[in-house]
Amino acid sequence: YEKAEENELELREGERVYNIDMVDEDWWMGENSRGERGLFPSNYVELEPETAQSAPAAASRPVPPPVAAEPEPAPA
């Protein structure tokens, strides 16, 4: 997703988004691994099942079928 406004978050395919606040059904607020925070369309991500850590959403293509998120590496 390419952001159109300064308050939006640009998403890259396969990227994880953390600290998600589901502002409404269509737009969510979150933070990427680069520390950038902003709004993004909810239909561009899929939620991963919750784990011991917070559940991130992985960026996917905006058209079905959604891109499967890759598993996070095991902590060292």
PDB file with one MODEL, atoms N, CA, C and O in Angstrom:
MODEL        1
ATOM      1  N   TYR A   1       0.847  -1.174   0.000  1.00  0.00           N
ATOM      2  CA  TYR A   1       0.000   0.000   0.000  1.00  0.00           C
ATOM      3  C   TYR A   1       0.888   1.230   0.000  1.00  0.00           C
ATOM      4  O   TYR A   1       1.781   1.361   0.837  1.00  0.00           O
ATOM      5  N   GLU A   2       0.643   2.118  -0.928  1.00  0.00           N
ATOM      6  CA  GLU A   2       1.395   3.366  -1.013  1.00  0.00           C
ATOM      7  C   GLU A   2       0.583   4.460  -0.334  1.00  0.00           C
ATOM      8  O   GLU A   2      -0.546   4.743  -0.733  1.00  0.00           O
ATOM      9  N   LYS A   3       1.165   5.075   0.694  1.00  0.00           N
ATOM     10  CA  LYS A   3       0.406   6.068   1.458  1.00  0.00           C
ATOM     11  C   LYS A   3       0.098   7.297   0.617  1.00  0.00           C
ATOM     12  O   LYS A   3       0.886   7.699  -0.239  1.00  0.00           O
ATOM     13  N   ALA A   4      -1.072   7.888   0.880  1.00  0.00           N
ATOM     14  CA  ALA A   4      -1.511   9.083   0.166  1.00  0.00           C
ATOM     15  C   ALA A   4      -1.463  10.315   1.065  1.00  0.00           C
ATOM     16  O   ALA A   4      -1.431  11.442   0.571  1.00  0.00           O
ATOM     17  N   GLU A   5      -1.458  10.109   2.371  1.00  0.00           N
ATOM     18  CA  GLU A   5      -1.455  11.196   3.345  1.00  0.00           C
ATOM     19  C   GLU A   5      -0.291  11.005   4.313  1.00  0.00           C
ATOM     20  O   GLU A   5       0.206   9.889   4.469  1.00  0.00           O
ATOM     21  N   GLU A   6       0.142  12.068   4.957  1.00  0.00           N
ATOM     22  CA  GLU A   6       1.259  12.000   5.908  1.00  0.00           C
ATOM     23  C   GLU A   6       0.954  11.129   7.118  1.00  0.00           C
ATOM     24  O   GLU A   6       1.870  10.564   7.716  1.00  0.00           O
ATOM     25  N   ASN A   7      -0.325  11.010   7.491  1.00  0.00           N
ATOM     26  CA  ASN A   7      -0.683  10.233   8.678  1.00  0.00           C
ATOM     27  C   ASN A   7      -0.903   8.753   8.372  1.00  0.00           C
ATOM     28  O   ASN A   7      -1.359   8.008   9.239  1.00  0.00           O
ATOM     29  N   GLU A   8      -0.585   8.313   7.144  1.00  0.00           N
ATOM     30  CA  GLU A   8      -0.762   6.923   6.754  1.00  0.00           C
ATOM     31  C   GLU A   8       0.553   6.158   6.812  1.00  0.00           C
ATOM     32  O   GLU A   8       1.632   6.751   6.818  1.00  0.00           O
ATOM     33  N   LEU A   9       0.449   4.835   6.855  1.00  0.00           N
ATOM     34  CA  LEU A   9       1.599   3.945   6.926  1.00  0.00           C
ATOM     35  C   LEU A   9       1.743   3.213   5.606  1.00  0.00           C
ATOM     36  O   LEU A   9       0.815   2.532   5.171  1.00  0.00           O
ATOM     37  N   GLU A  10       2.894   3.343   4.965  1.00  0.00           N
ATOM     38  CA  GLU A  10       3.149   2.607   3.729  1.00  0.00           C
ATOM     39  C   GLU A  10       3.457   1.157   4.072  1.00  0.00           C
ATOM     40  O   GLU A  10       4.249   0.887   4.975  1.00  0.00           O
ATOM     41  N   LEU A  11       2.834   0.221   3.355  1.00  0.00           N
ATOM     42  CA  LEU A  11       3.018  -1.202   3.610  1.00  0.00           C
ATOM     43  C   LEU A  11       3.762  -1.865   2.465  1.00  0.00           C
ATOM     44  O   LEU A  11       3.537  -1.554   1.296  1.00  0.00           O
ATOM     45  N   ARG A  12       4.651  -2.780   2.818  1.00  0.00           N
ATOM     46  CA  ARG A  12       5.363  -3.591   1.834  1.00  0.00           C
ATOM     47  C   ARG A  12       4.898  -5.029   1.983  1.00  0.00           C
ATOM     48  O   ARG A  12       4.644  -5.483   3.099  1.00  0.00           O
ATOM     49  N   GLU A  13       4.784  -5.741   0.893  1.00  0.00           N
ATOM     50  CA  GLU A  13       4.321  -7.120   0.936  1.00  0.00           C
ATOM     51  C   GLU A  13       5.201  -7.958   1.861  1.00  0.00           C
ATOM     52  O   GLU A  13       6.427  -7.920   1.757  1.00  0.00           O
ATOM     53  N   GLY A  14       4.582  -8.711   2.761  1.00  0.00           N
ATOM     54  CA  GLY A  14       5.309  -9.552   3.700  1.00  0.00           C
ATOM     55  C   GLY A  14       5.738  -8.845   4.971  1.00  0.00           C
ATOM     56  O   GLY A  14       6.174  -9.498   5.920  1.00  0.00           O
ATOM     57  N   GLU A  15       5.624  -7.521   5.012  1.00  0.00           N
ATOM     58  CA  GLU A  15       6.014  -6.744   6.186  1.00  0.00           C
ATOM     59  C   GLU A  15       5.027  -6.975   7.328  1.00  0.00           C
ATOM     60  O   GLU A  15       3.840  -7.200   7.092  1.00  0.00           O
ATOM     61  N   ARG A  16       5.511  -6.919   8.545  1.00  0.00           N
ATOM     62  CA  ARG A  16       4.650  -7.080   9.716  1.00  0.00           C
ATOM     63  C   ARG A  16       4.328  -5.718  10.323  1.00  0.00           C
ATOM     64  O   ARG A  16       5.152  -4.804  10.336  1.00  0.00           O
ATOM     65  N   VAL A  17       3.112  -5.620  10.818  1.00  0.00           N
ATOM     66  CA  VAL A  17       2.638  -4.400  11.464  1.00  0.00           C
ATOM     67  C   VAL A  17       2.313  -4.759  12.911  1.00  0.00           C
ATOM     68  O   VAL A  17       1.658  -5.768  13.172  1.00  0.00           O
ATOM     69  N   TYR A  18       2.766  -3.939  13.840  1.00  0.00           N
ATOM     70  CA  TYR A  18       2.616  -4.199  15.266  1.00  0.00           C
ATOM     71  C   TYR A  18       1.772  -3.115  15.924  1.00  0.00           C
ATOM     72  O   TYR A  18       1.483  -2.078  15.326  1.00  0.00           O
ATOM     73  N   ASN A  19       1.380  -3.381  17.178  1.00  0.00           N
ATOM     74  CA  ASN A  19       0.645  -2.409  17.992  1.00  0.00           C
ATOM     75  C   ASN A  19      -0.570  -1.863  17.241  1.00  0.00           C
ATOM     76  O   ASN A  19      -0.754  -0.652  17.116  1.00  0.00           O
ATOM     77  N   ILE A  20      -1.384  -2.781  16.749  1.00  0.00           N
ATOM     78  CA  ILE A  20      -2.516  -2.410  15.910  1.00  0.00           C
ATOM     79  C   ILE A  20      -3.676  -1.906  16.749  1.00  0.00           C
ATOM     80  O   ILE A  20      -4.076  -2.528  17.734  1.00  0.00           O
ATOM     81  N   ASP A  21      -4.204  -0.764  16.334  1.00  0.00           N
ATOM     82  CA  ASP A  21      -5.405  -0.191  16.921  1.00  0.00           C
ATOM     83  C   ASP A  21      -6.451  -0.194  15.815  1.00  0.00           C
ATOM     84  O   ASP A  21      -6.316   0.530  14.829  1.00  0.00           O
ATOM     85  N   MET A  22      -7.496  -1.007  15.975  1.00  0.00           N
ATOM     86  CA  MET A  22      -8.532  -1.122  14.948  1.00  0.00           C
ATOM     87  C   MET A  22      -9.468   0.074  15.071  1.00  0.00           C
ATOM     88  O   MET A  22     -10.519   0.000  15.707  1.00  0.00           O
ATOM     89  N   VAL A  23      -9.060   1.185  14.444  1.00  0.00           N
ATOM     90  CA  VAL A  23      -9.777   2.459  14.539  1.00  0.00           C
ATOM     91  C   VAL A  23     -11.221   2.297  14.087  1.00  0.00           C
ATOM     92  O   VAL A  23     -12.137   2.734  14.783  1.00  0.00           O
ATOM     93  N   ASP A  24     -11.434   1.679  12.942  1.00  0.00           N
ATOM     94  CA  ASP A  24     -12.770   1.314  12.484  1.00  0.00           C
ATOM     95  C   ASP A  24     -12.631   0.097  11.572  1.00  0.00           C
ATOM     96  O   ASP A  24     -11.551  -0.485  11.476  1.00  0.00           O
ATOM     97  N   GLU A  25     -13.701  -0.286  10.912  1.00  0.00           N
ATOM     98  CA  GLU A  25     -13.678  -1.507  10.104  1.00  0.00           C
ATOM     99  C   GLU A  25     -12.715  -1.415   8.924  1.00  0.00           C
ATOM    100  O   GLU A  25     -12.116  -2.420   8.539  1.00  0.00           O
ATOM    101  N   ASP A  26     -12.558  -0.229   8.348  1.00  0.00           N
ATOM    102  CA  ASP A  26     -11.771  -0.067   7.130  1.00  0.00           C
ATOM    103  C   ASP A  26     -10.345   0.433   7.339  1.00  0.00           C
ATOM    104  O   ASP A  26      -9.475   0.155   6.514  1.00  0.00           O
ATOM    105  N   TRP A  27     -10.086   1.161   8.418  1.00  0.00           N
ATOM    106  CA  TRP A  27      -8.769   1.757   8.652  1.00  0.00           C
ATOM    107  C   TRP A  27      -8.254   1.383  10.030  1.00  0.00           C
ATOM    108  O   TRP A  27      -8.963   1.504  11.029  1.00  0.00           O
ATOM    109  N   TRP A  28      -7.001   0.925  10.068  1.00  0.00           N
ATOM    110  CA  TRP A  28      -6.351   0.570  11.318  1.00  0.00           C
ATOM    111  C   TRP A  28      -5.104   1.421  11.485  1.00  0.00           C
ATOM    112  O   TRP A  28      -4.557   1.930  10.506  1.00  0.00           O
ATOM    113  N   MET A  29      -4.652   1.577  12.729  1.00  0.00           N
ATOM    114  CA  MET A  29      -3.422   2.298  13.056  1.00  0.00           C
ATOM    115  C   MET A  29      -2.415   1.257  13.515  1.00  0.00           C
ATOM    116  O   MET A  29      -2.757   0.354  14.278  1.00  0.00           O
ATOM    117  N   GLY A  30      -1.176   1.379  13.053  1.00  0.00           N
ATOM    118  CA  GLY A  30      -0.163   0.423  13.466  1.00  0.00           C
ATOM    119  C   GLY A  30       1.236   0.942  13.234  1.00  0.00           C
ATOM    120  O   GLY A  30       1.429   2.046  12.726  1.00  0.00           O
ATOM    121  N   GLU A  31       2.219   0.128  13.615  1.00  0.00           N
ATOM    122  CA  GLU A  31       3.625   0.497  13.529  1.00  0.00           C
ATOM    123  C   GLU A  31       4.384  -0.612  12.807  1.00  0.00           C
ATOM    124  O   GLU A  31       4.170  -1.795  13.071  1.00  0.00           O
ATOM    125  N   ASN A  32       5.285  -0.216  11.881  1.00  0.00           N
ATOM    126  CA  ASN A  32       6.081  -1.218  11.170  1.00  0.00           C
ATOM    127  C   ASN A  32       7.430  -1.410  11.851  1.00  0.00           C
ATOM    128  O   ASN A  32       7.727  -0.757  12.851  1.00  0.00           O
ATOM    129  N   SER A  33       8.237  -2.302  11.310  1.00  0.00           N
ATOM    130  CA  SER A  33       9.542  -2.614  11.913  1.00  0.00           C
ATOM    131  C   SER A  33      10.530  -1.464  11.796  1.00  0.00           C
ATOM    132  O   SER A  33      11.558  -1.471  12.472  1.00  0.00           O
ATOM    133  N   ARG A  34      10.245  -0.479  10.957  1.00  0.00           N
ATOM    134  CA  ARG A  34      11.109   0.698  10.822  1.00  0.00           C
ATOM    135  C   ARG A  34      10.738   1.793  11.814  1.00  0.00           C
ATOM    136  O   ARG A  34      11.337   2.869  11.816  1.00  0.00           O
ATOM    137  N   GLY A  35       9.731   1.509  12.672  1.00  0.00           N
ATOM    138  CA  GLY A  35       9.325   2.477  13.682  1.00  0.00           C
ATOM    139  C   GLY A  35       8.364   3.531  13.177  1.00  0.00           C
ATOM    140  O   GLY A  35       8.046   4.473  13.903  1.00  0.00           O
ATOM    141  N   GLU A  36       7.894   3.394  11.945  1.00  0.00           N
ATOM    142  CA  GLU A  36       6.928   4.338  11.392  1.00  0.00           C
ATOM    143  C   GLU A  36       5.533   3.937  11.867  1.00  0.00           C
ATOM    144  O   GLU A  36       5.201   2.753  11.917  1.00  0.00           O
ATOM    145  N   ARG A  37       4.731   4.924  12.210  1.00  0.00           N
ATOM    146  CA  ARG A  37       3.372   4.667  12.709  1.00  0.00           C
ATOM    147  C   ARG A  37       2.382   5.446  11.857  1.00  0.00           C
ATOM    148  O   ARG A  37       2.642   6.586  11.472  1.00  0.00           O
ATOM    149  N   GLY A  38       1.238   4.819  11.564  1.00  0.00           N
ATOM    150  CA  GLY A  38       0.221   5.510  10.784  1.00  0.00           C
ATOM    151  C   GLY A  38      -0.970   4.630  10.485  1.00  0.00           C
ATOM    152  O   GLY A  38      -1.026   3.468  10.885  1.00  0.00           O
ATOM    153  N   LEU A  39      -1.925   5.210   9.770  1.00  0.00           N
ATOM    154  CA  LEU A  39      -3.130   4.509   9.364  1.00  0.00           C
ATOM    155  C   LEU A  39      -2.874   3.716   8.093  1.00  0.00           C
ATOM    156  O   LEU A  39      -2.059   4.105   7.257  1.00  0.00           O
ATOM    157  N   PHE A  40      -3.585   2.589   7.958  1.00  0.00           N
ATOM    158  CA  PHE A  40      -3.505   1.790   6.735  1.00  0.00           C
ATOM    159  C   PHE A  40      -4.842   1.085   6.535  1.00  0.00           C
ATOM    160  O   PHE A  40      -5.560   0.841   7.505  1.00  0.00           O
ATOM    161  N   PRO A  41      -5.190   0.751   5.278  1.00  0.00           N
ATOM    162  CA  PRO A  41      -6.453   0.064   5.029  1.00  0.00           C
ATOM    163  C   PRO A  41      -6.405  -1.369   5.551  1.00  0.00           C
ATOM    164  O   PRO A  41      -5.454  -2.100   5.277  1.00  0.00           O
ATOM    165  N   SER A  42      -7.417  -1.763   6.293  1.00  0.00           N
ATOM    166  CA  SER A  42      -7.435  -3.093   6.913  1.00  0.00           C
ATOM    167  C   SER A  42      -7.450  -4.214   5.881  1.00  0.00           C
ATOM    168  O   SER A  42      -6.999  -5.320   6.182  1.00  0.00           O
ATOM    169  N   ASN A  43      -7.954  -3.963   4.674  1.00  0.00           N
ATOM    170  CA  ASN A  43      -8.014  -5.029   3.668  1.00  0.00           C
ATOM    171  C   ASN A  43      -6.658  -5.313   3.022  1.00  0.00           C
ATOM    172  O   ASN A  43      -6.561  -6.185   2.158  1.00  0.00           O
ATOM    173  N   TYR A  44      -5.620  -4.599   3.423  1.00  0.00           N
ATOM    174  CA  TYR A  44      -4.275  -4.854   2.891  1.00  0.00           C
ATOM    175  C   TYR A  44      -3.469  -5.787   3.793  1.00  0.00           C
ATOM    176  O   TYR A  44      -2.329  -6.118   3.468  1.00  0.00           O
ATOM    177  N   VAL A  45      -4.033  -6.211   4.908  1.00  0.00           N
ATOM    178  CA  VAL A  45      -3.310  -7.084   5.831  1.00  0.00           C
ATOM    179  C   VAL A  45      -4.188  -8.254   6.248  1.00  0.00           C
ATOM    180  O   VAL A  45      -5.410  -8.225   6.102  1.00  0.00           O
ATOM    181  N   GLU A  46      -3.535  -9.276   6.769  1.00  0.00           N
ATOM    182  CA  GLU A  46      -4.273 -10.382   7.394  1.00  0.00           C
ATOM    183  C   GLU A  46      -3.689 -10.590   8.776  1.00  0.00           C
ATOM    184  O   GLU A  46      -2.473 -10.540   8.960  1.00  0.00           O
ATOM    185  N   LEU A  47      -4.548 -10.820   9.735  1.00  0.00           N
ATOM    186  CA  LEU A  47      -4.097 -11.033  11.105  1.00  0.00           C
ATOM    187  C   LEU A  47      -3.540 -12.435  11.246  1.00  0.00           C
ATOM    188  O   LEU A  47      -4.092 -13.391  10.703  1.00  0.00           O
ATOM    189  N   GLU A  48      -2.443 -12.550  11.977  1.00  0.00           N
ATOM    190  CA  GLU A  48      -1.862 -13.850  12.279  1.00  0.00           C
ATOM    191  C   GLU A  48      -2.417 -14.304  13.617  1.00  0.00           C
ATOM    192  O   GLU A  48      -2.778 -13.470  14.448  1.00  0.00           O
ATOM    193  N   PRO A  49      -2.493 -15.619  13.843  1.00  0.00           N
ATOM    194  CA  PRO A  49      -2.956 -16.102  15.148  1.00  0.00           C
ATOM    195  C   PRO A  49      -2.062 -15.568  16.262  1.00  0.00           C
ATOM    196  O   PRO A  49      -0.859 -15.394  16.072  1.00  0.00           O
ATOM    197  N   GLU A  50      -2.659 -15.310  17.426  1.00  0.00           N
ATOM    198  CA  GLU A  50      -1.879 -14.791  18.552  1.00  0.00           C
ATOM    199  C   GLU A  50      -0.868 -15.815  19.024  1.00  0.00           C
ATOM    200  O   GLU A  50      -1.134 -17.017  19.038  1.00  0.00           O
ATOM    201  N   THR A  51       0.303 -15.316  19.415  1.00  0.00           N
ATOM    202  CA  THR A  51       1.359 -16.149  19.973  1.00  0.00           C
ATOM    203  C   THR A  51       1.696 -15.611  21.346  1.00  0.00           C
ATOM    204  O   THR A  51       0.941 -14.810  21.899  1.00  0.00           O
ATOM    205  N   ALA A  52       2.806 -16.031  21.902  1.00  0.00           N
ATOM    206  CA  ALA A  52       3.238 -15.526  23.210  1.00  0.00           C
ATOM    207  C   ALA A  52       3.484 -14.029  23.146  1.00  0.00           C
ATOM    208  O   ALA A  52       3.308 -13.324  24.140  1.00  0.00           O
ATOM    209  N   GLN A  53       3.894 -13.537  21.972  1.00  0.00           N
ATOM    210  CA  GLN A  53       4.103 -12.108  21.780  1.00  0.00           C
ATOM    211  C   GLN A  53       2.837 -11.521  21.187  1.00  0.00           C
ATOM    212  O   GLN A  53       1.879 -12.251  20.930  1.00  0.00           O
ATOM    213  N   SER A  54       2.817 -10.201  20.964  1.00  0.00           N
ATOM    214  CA  SER A  54       1.647  -9.583  20.356  1.00  0.00           C
ATOM    215  C   SER A  54       1.473 -10.110  18.943  1.00  0.00           C
ATOM    216  O   SER A  54       2.450 -10.468  18.285  1.00  0.00           O
ATOM    217  N   ALA A  55       0.257 -10.158  18.482  1.00  0.00           N
ATOM    218  CA  ALA A  55      -0.042 -10.712  17.156  1.00  0.00           C
ATOM    219  C   ALA A  55       0.082  -9.626  16.099  1.00  0.00           C
ATOM    220  O   ALA A  55      -0.737  -8.708  16.069  1.00  0.00           O
ATOM    221  N   PRO A  56       1.081  -9.706  15.235  1.00  0.00           N
ATOM    222  CA  PRO A  56       1.210  -8.729  14.167  1.00  0.00           C
ATOM    223  C   PRO A  56       0.315  -9.095  12.993  1.00  0.00           C
ATOM    224  O   PRO A  56      -0.172 -10.222  12.897  1.00  0.00           O
ATOM    225  N   ALA A  57       0.109  -8.155  12.121  1.00  0.00           N
ATOM    226  CA  ALA A  57      -0.584  -8.420  10.863  1.00  0.00           C
ATOM    227  C   ALA A  57       0.470  -8.375   9.771  1.00  0.00           C
ATOM    228  O   ALA A  57       1.375  -7.542   9.813  1.00  0.00           O
ATOM    229  N   ALA A  58       0.361  -9.249   8.811  1.00  0.00           N
ATOM    230  CA  ALA A  58       1.314  -9.278   7.711  1.00  0.00           C
ATOM    231  C   ALA A  58       0.683  -8.618   6.502  1.00  0.00           C
ATOM    232  O   ALA A  58      -0.456  -8.923   6.147  1.00  0.00           O
ATOM    233  N   ALA A  59       1.411  -7.721   5.870  1.00  0.00           N
ATOM    234  CA  ALA A  59       0.907  -7.043   4.684  1.00  0.00           C
ATOM    235  C   ALA A  59       0.711  -8.055   3.568  1.00  0.00           C
ATOM    236  O   ALA A  59       1.523  -8.964   3.393  1.00  0.00           O
ATOM    237  N   SER A  60      -0.353  -7.896   2.826  1.00  0.00           N
ATOM    238  CA  SER A  60      -0.647  -8.807   1.731  1.00  0.00           C
ATOM    239  C   SER A  60      -1.143  -8.016   0.532  1.00  0.00           C
ATOM    240  O   SER A  60      -1.304  -6.798   0.606  1.00  0.00           O
ATOM    241  N   ARG A  61      -1.381  -8.705  -0.559  1.00  0.00           N
ATOM    242  CA  ARG A  61      -1.915  -8.057  -1.752  1.00  0.00           C
ATOM    243  C   ARG A  61      -3.366  -7.691  -1.498  1.00  0.00           C
ATOM    244  O   ARG A  61      -4.049  -8.379  -0.740  1.00  0.00           O
ATOM    245  N   PRO A  62      -3.852  -6.613  -2.120  1.00  0.00           N
ATOM    246  CA  PRO A  62      -5.217  -6.178  -1.863  1.00  0.00           C
ATOM    247  C   PRO A  62      -6.281  -7.039  -2.536  1.00  0.00           C
ATOM    248  O   PRO A  62      -7.469  -6.847  -2.277  1.00  0.00           O
ATOM    249  N   VAL A  63      -5.894  -7.976  -3.384  1.00  0.00           N
ATOM    250  CA  VAL A  63      -6.866  -8.829  -4.063  1.00  0.00           C
ATOM    251  C   VAL A  63      -6.674 -10.264  -3.613  1.00  0.00           C
ATOM    252  O   VAL A  63      -5.546 -10.681  -3.350  1.00  0.00           O
ATOM    253  N   PRO A  64      -7.761 -11.034  -3.518  1.00  0.00           N
ATOM    254  CA  PRO A  64      -7.628 -12.439  -3.113  1.00  0.00           C
ATOM    255  C   PRO A  64      -6.838 -13.220  -4.129  1.00  0.00           C
ATOM    256  O   PRO A  64      -6.817 -12.796  -5.285  1.00  0.00           O
ATOM    257  N   PRO A  65      -6.181 -14.327  -3.811  1.00  0.00           N
ATOM    258  CA  PRO A  65      -6.091 -14.825  -2.447  1.00  0.00           C
ATOM    259  C   PRO A  65      -5.028 -14.068  -1.677  1.00  0.00           C
ATOM    260  O   PRO A  65      -4.056 -13.597  -2.266  1.00  0.00           O
ATOM    261  N   PRO A  66      -5.197 -13.941  -0.355  1.00  0.00           N
ATOM    262  CA  PRO A  66      -4.206 -13.211   0.439  1.00  0.00           C
ATOM    263  C   PRO A  66      -2.879 -13.966   0.482  1.00  0.00           C
ATOM    264  O   PRO A  66      -2.843 -15.194   0.404  1.00  0.00           O
ATOM    265  N   VAL A  67      -1.804 -13.217   0.605  1.00  0.00           N
ATOM    266  CA  VAL A  67      -0.470 -13.797   0.691  1.00  0.00           C
ATOM    267  C   VAL A  67      -0.270 -14.329   2.095  1.00  0.00           C
ATOM    268  O   VAL A  67      -0.516 -13.619   3.071  1.00  0.00           O
ATOM    269  N   ALA A  68       0.169 -15.555   2.206  1.00  0.00           N
ATOM    270  CA  ALA A  68       0.410 -16.150   3.517  1.00  0.00           C
ATOM    271  C   ALA A  68       1.603 -15.481   4.169  1.00  0.00           C
ATOM    272  O   ALA A  68       2.621 -15.228   3.525  1.00  0.00           O
ATOM    273  N   ALA A  69       1.466 -15.203   5.436  1.00  0.00           N
ATOM    274  CA  ALA A  69       2.555 -14.575   6.171  1.00  0.00           C
ATOM    275  C   ALA A  69       3.618 -15.617   6.482  1.00  0.00           C
ATOM    276  O   ALA A  69       3.301 -16.773   6.765  1.00  0.00           O
ATOM    277  N   GLU A  70       4.870 -15.208   6.430  1.00  0.00           N
ATOM    278  CA  GLU A  70       5.959 -16.110   6.761  1.00  0.00           C
ATOM    279  C   GLU A  70       6.137 -16.140   8.270  1.00  0.00           C
ATOM    280  O   GLU A  70       5.958 -15.110   8.920  1.00  0.00           O
ATOM    281  N   PRO A  71       6.481 -17.282   8.847  1.00  0.00           N
ATOM    282  CA  PRO A  71       6.643 -17.356  10.309  1.00  0.00           C
ATOM    283  C   PRO A  71       7.816 -16.511  10.775  1.00  0.00           C
ATOM    284  O   PRO A  71       8.811 -16.347  10.070  1.00  0.00           O
ATOM    285  N   GLU A  72       7.671 -15.983  11.978  1.00  0.00           N
ATOM    286  CA  GLU A  72       8.751 -15.187  12.561  1.00  0.00           C
ATOM    287  C   GLU A  72       9.878 -16.116  12.994  1.00  0.00           C
ATOM    288  O   GLU A  72       9.619 -17.245  13.410  1.00  0.00           O
ATOM    289  N   PRO A  73      11.125 -15.658  12.902  1.00  0.00           N
ATOM    290  CA  PRO A  73      12.236 -16.511  13.362  1.00  0.00           C
ATOM    291  C   PRO A  73      12.156 -16.731  14.867  1.00  0.00           C
ATOM    292  O   PRO A  73      11.678 -15.868  15.604  1.00  0.00           O
ATOM    293  N   ALA A  74      12.621 -17.873  15.312  1.00  0.00           N
ATOM    294  CA  ALA A  74      12.620 -18.188  16.739  1.00  0.00           C
ATOM    295  C   ALA A  74      13.568 -17.262  17.479  1.00  0.00           C
ATOM    296  O   ALA A  74      14.637 -16.937  16.963  1.00  0.00           O
ATOM    297  N   PRO A  75      13.197 -16.826  18.689  1.00  0.00           N
ATOM    298  CA  PRO A  75      14.102 -15.959  19.456  1.00  0.00           C
ATOM    299  C   PRO A  75      15.402 -16.679  19.776  1.00  0.00           C
ATOM    300  O   PRO A  75      15.423 -17.887  20.010  1.00  0.00           O
ATOM    301  N   ALA A  76      16.489 -15.910  19.779  1.00  0.00           N
ATOM    302  CA  ALA A  76      17.811 -16.493  20.032  1.00  0.00           C
ATOM    303  C   ALA A  76      18.058 -16.678  21.500  1.00  0.00           C
ATOM    304  O   ALA A  76      19.122 -17.158  21.892  1.00  0.00           O
TER     305      ALA A  76
ENDMDL
END
